[in-house]
Amino acid sequence: MKILIIGHQGFIGSHCVAYFSKNNEVITPQKTTNFELLFKNQNFDVCINASGSAHVGFSFENPAIDFELNVANVQKILSAIHAHNPTCKFINFSSAAVYGNPIAFPINENSTTKPLSPYGFHKLQSEYLLCEYHKFFGLKTCNLRVFSAYGTGLKKQLFWDLYQKYLKNPQEIEIFGTGNESRDFIFIDDLVQCVDLIIQNAKFEGDVFNIASGKEISIREAVDIFFRNLDPKARFYFSGKTKVGDPNNWCADIQKMKDLDFLPKFALSEGLFLHTKWLKNL
């Protein structure tokens, strides 16, 4: 297959490049690519969009830029595919942020969407665009609602923040929240496995898939596992402070991915062993 990966320098994009380059022709365009020219000059079997902003706080500070990165760019890609490469399968990375604070668990793809941030709203808008271009123009599109992805190479979010605070003062690490909040963590290798299975088996009819492990884990447990691997002597506490736009609890129903033969290979303990090993070698 000839696969275009947009956002190849990012966390998810770089792992997709490493994985799919083994058995496919992978193209990685520059950040300022003219999508019209790109799709006019080449035909692709698959386009994976791993670009855009992935920071809730940033979306509050710069909503217009977040919209440009997470919505307007998606529309430009879809327009170019429609005009020049209508048989190309298009995979867009959305986010579990579209759900907000769900009222029932586990969260399935039909659960109510109530974003808590501009970022969540923009990811939901990008999903609507994929549905629009499939329904009215017949494009092959698919949205992936990624929950809490982590792994080697990720320099943001919970575990990176913990590491940065640890470097400053390993005996007094302040963490937001109470520790009772929960997330559904998915290791990057499992996430890429999901992408591969979707390319092979999904119908691409504006579909939506939860990308997660299907396991709810409290932040306190995750932090405990992290520091057991990084430094058991580290000392941390939960401040009780909250971050605007952050949900309280997440746990995904991943039956749709299981129907495509997905089986997570990495428990959080195994993933964090590899993640902290990488951090120690920075």
Secondary structure, 3 states (H helix, E strand, C coil): CEEEEECCCCHHHHHHHHHHCCCCEEECCCCCCCHHHHHHHCCCCEEEECCCCCCHHHHHHCHHHHHHHHHHHHHHHHHHHHHHCCCCEEEEEEEHHHCCCCCCCCECCCCCCCCCCHHHHHHHHHHHHHHHHHHHHCCEEEEEEECEEECCCCCCHHHHHHHHHHHHCCCCEEECCCCCCEECEEEHHHHHHHHHHHHHHCCCEEEEEEECCCCCEEHHHHHHHHHHHHCCCCCEEECCCCCCCCCCCCCECCHHHHCCCCCCCCCHHHHHHHHHHHHHCC
